[in-house]
Amino acid sequence: MMAMKRYALLAIVVLFSAFAMAEGAEGASKVVVMDFIINDSGITQTNASVAYGLPPDCVNMGGDYAYSINSSAGTMRCGLSDPRLSTGDVIAQNGTREGITDVQPEAEFTLVFPFSLGMQSFEIANATTNQSLFTADLSGLARDFCSSHPQDAECAQANPAPDAQGKTLLYIVAAAVVVLLLVLIVLLAIVFLRKKQ
């Protein structure tokens, strides 16, 4: 009876492991992280990379600037306040609270937005005049990420490896093993319950 419990426990562990592996194969959310410097001369990109994570919400209204991500799925436009501005409150000598704004000549800032294999270009523009202040091609970033992360589910789906049929067969065999384990668990449970009667 103790051996049967061990086999049942082992089967459950194997089953949950299979589900965990399947979940990992789905892939995680990815984001593009772009670093910039802004000053009176303009906006300069200092770094661009792709990372696993969730993007912040896009606020598409307000701000001194707007940034746009153009992809095969459409355009996403978000607002951006001037990173050189700092606002806050101070208590004046008479005890009243006053708002202040401090303007720095230069500031560093980072933008994070959703990754997509279909992303094409990126732009920062003046929100009022729509004058373009910075543009970048994003297609190379997606291509480079998939080159260095071929195991990523989204990249693998877009660029199936030559042995994709072999992997499909492996997944079918793994699924069959899981089904057989489930059948074995049910049969063991039936045998166990009959022996108890």
C-alpha positions as CSV (number, residue, x, y, z in Angstrom):
1,M,0.0,0.0,0.0
2,M,2.9,2.4,0.8
3,A,4.5,1.6,-2.6
4,M,1.2,2.5,-4.3
5,K,1.1,5.9,-2.6
6,R,4.7,6.5,-3.7
7,Y,3.9,5.7,-7.3
8,A,0.8,7.9,-7.2
9,L,2.8,10.8,-5.7
10,L,5.6,10.3,-8.3
11,A,3.0,10.3,-11.1
12,I,1.5,13.6,-9.8
13,V,4.9,15.2,-9.6
14,V,5.7,14.2,-13.2
15,L,2.3,15.5,-14.3
16,F,2.8,18.9,-12.7
17,S,6.4,19.1,-14.1
18,A,5.0,18.5,-17.6
19,F,2.5,21.3,-17.1
20,A,5.3,23.6,-15.7
21,M,7.5,22.9,-18.7
22,A,4.6,23.6,-21.1
23,E,3.9,26.9,-19.3
24,G,7.6,27.9,-19.7
25,A,7.5,27.1,-23.4
26,E,4.8,29.7,-23.9
27,G,7.3,32.4,-23.4
28,A,7.3,35.5,-21.2
29,S,6.3,39.1,-22.0
30,K,9.2,41.1,-23.4
31,V,9.8,44.9,-23.5
32,V,12.1,47.2,-25.3
33,V,14.2,49.4,-23.0
34,M,15.6,52.6,-24.6
35,D,17.9,55.1,-22.8
36,F,18.3,58.7,-23.9
37,I,19.9,62.0,-23.0
38,I,18.0,65.2,-23.8
39,N,19.4,68.7,-23.8
40,D,19.1,71.9,-25.9
41,S,20.9,70.2,-28.8
42,G,18.3,67.5,-29.1
43,I,17.7,63.9,-28.0
44,T,20.4,61.2,-28.2
45,Q,19.9,57.5,-27.7
46,T,22.5,55.9,-25.5
47,N,21.3,52.3,-25.3
48,A,18.5,50.0,-26.6
49,S,17.8,46.4,-25.5
50,V,15.1,43.8,-25.2
51,A,14.4,42.4,-21.7
52,Y,11.8,40.0,-20.2
53,G,9.1,41.9,-18.3
54,L,5.9,43.8,-18.5
55,P,5.7,47.3,-19.9
56,P,4.2,50.3,-18.0
57,D,0.9,51.7,-19.1
58,C,1.1,54.1,-22.0
59,V,-0.4,57.5,-21.3
60,N,-1.3,58.7,-24.8
61,M,-2.4,62.2,-23.8
62,G,-0.6,65.2,-22.4
63,G,3.1,65.8,-22.0
64,D,5.6,68.0,-23.9
65,Y,6.6,65.2,-26.2
66,A,5.0,62.1,-27.7
67,Y,6.7,58.9,-28.7
68,S,5.4,56.4,-31.2
69,I,6.1,52.8,-31.9
70,N,5.2,51.7,-35.5
71,S,4.7,48.1,-36.1
72,S,2.9,45.7,-38.5
73,A,0.0,45.8,-36.0
74,G,-0.4,49.6,-36.0
75,T,1.0,52.6,-34.2
76,M,1.1,53.1,-30.4
77,R,1.5,56.7,-29.3
78,C,2.3,57.8,-25.7
79,G,2.8,61.1,-24.0
80,L,6.1,62.1,-22.4
81,S,6.8,65.1,-20.1
82,D,10.0,66.9,-20.6
83,P,12.5,64.9,-18.5
84,R,14.5,68.0,-17.7
85,L,11.6,69.4,-15.6
86,S,11.3,68.7,-11.9
87,T,8.2,69.9,-10.0
88,G,7.5,70.0,-6.4
89,D,6.2,72.0,-3.4
90,V,8.0,74.2,-0.9
91,I,6.8,75.9,2.2
92,A,7.3,79.6,1.9
93,Q,8.4,81.9,4.8
94,N,4.8,82.9,5.4
95,G,3.9,79.2,5.8
96,T,2.0,78.7,2.6
97,R,2.8,75.9,0.1
98,E,4.1,77.0,-3.3
99,G,4.7,74.9,-6.3
100,I,8.1,75.2,-8.0
101,T,9.5,73.9,-11.3
102,D,13.2,73.3,-11.8
103,V,14.6,73.0,-15.3
104,Q,17.9,71.2,-15.8
105,P,20.0,71.8,-18.9
106,E,20.3,68.0,-19.5
107,A,18.6,64.9,-18.3
108,E,18.8,61.1,-18.8
109,F,15.5,59.2,-19.3
110,T,14.4,55.7,-20.1
111,L,11.4,54.6,-22.1
112,V,10.0,51.0,-21.8
113,F,7.4,49.7,-24.2
114,P,6.1,46.3,-25.4
115,F,8.3,44.2,-27.7
116,S,6.8,42.9,-31.0
117,L,8.5,41.0,-33.8
118,G,6.6,43.3,-36.2
119,M,8.0,46.5,-34.7
120,Q,9.4,48.7,-37.4
121,S,10.3,52.2,-36.2
122,F,10.3,54.5,-33.2
123,E,9.9,58.3,-33.0
124,I,9.9,61.1,-30.4
125,A,8.2,64.2,-31.5
126,N,7.1,67.6,-30.1
127,A,3.6,67.0,-28.9
128,T,2.4,70.4,-30.0
129,T,4.0,70.8,-33.4
130,N,4.6,67.1,-34.3
131,Q,8.1,68.0,-35.3
132,S,10.2,64.8,-35.2
133,L,13.1,65.1,-32.7
134,F,14.4,61.5,-32.8
135,T,13.8,58.4,-35.0
136,A,15.1,54.8,-34.8
137,D,14.7,51.6,-36.8
138,L,13.5,48.9,-34.4
139,S,13.4,45.9,-36.9
140,G,17.1,45.2,-36.3
141,L,16.5,45.1,-32.5
142,A,13.9,42.4,-32.9
143,R,16.1,40.5,-35.3
144,D,19.1,40.7,-33.0
145,F,17.1,39.6,-30.0
146,C,15.7,36.5,-31.9
147,S,19.3,35.7,-33.1
148,S,20.6,35.6,-29.5
149,H,17.4,34.0,-28.1
150,P,16.3,31.3,-30.6
151,Q,14.7,29.3,-27.8
152,D,12.2,32.2,-27.1
153,A,8.7,30.9,-28.0
154,E,7.8,34.0,-30.0
155,C,11.1,34.0,-31.9
156,A,10.9,30.2,-32.5
157,Q,7.3,30.5,-33.8
158,A,8.3,33.3,-36.3
159,N,11.5,31.4,-37.4
160,P,10.9,27.7,-37.0
161,A,14.1,25.7,-36.8
162,P,14.8,23.0,-39.4
163,D,14.1,20.3,-36.8
164,A,10.7,21.7,-35.8
165,Q,9.0,18.6,-37.0
166,G,11.3,16.5,-34.7
167,K,10.4,18.8,-31.8
168,T,6.7,18.5,-32.6
169,L,7.0,14.7,-32.5
170,L,8.8,15.0,-29.2
171,Y,5.9,17.1,-27.8
172,I,3.4,14.5,-29.1
173,V,5.4,11.7,-27.3
174,A,5.5,13.8,-24.1
175,A,1.8,14.4,-24.3
176,A,1.2,10.6,-24.8
177,V,3.4,9.9,-21.7
178,V,1.4,12.3,-19.6
179,V,-1.9,10.7,-20.8
180,L,-0.5,7.2,-20.0
181,L,0.5,8.5,-16.5
182,L,-3.0,9.8,-15.9
183,V,-4.5,6.4,-16.9
184,L,-2.0,4.7,-14.6
185,I,-3.0,6.9,-11.7
186,V,-6.7,6.1,-12.3
187,L,-6.0,2.4,-12.6
188,L,-3.9,2.4,-9.4
189,A,-6.7,4.3,-7.6
190,I,-9.3,1.8,-8.7
191,V,-7.1,-1.1,-7.6
192,F,-6.4,0.6,-4.3
193,L,-10.1,1.2,-3.6
194,R,-11.0,-2.4,-4.5
195,K,-8.4,-3.8,-2.1
196,K,-9.8,-1.6,0.7
197,Q,-13.3,-3.1,0.2
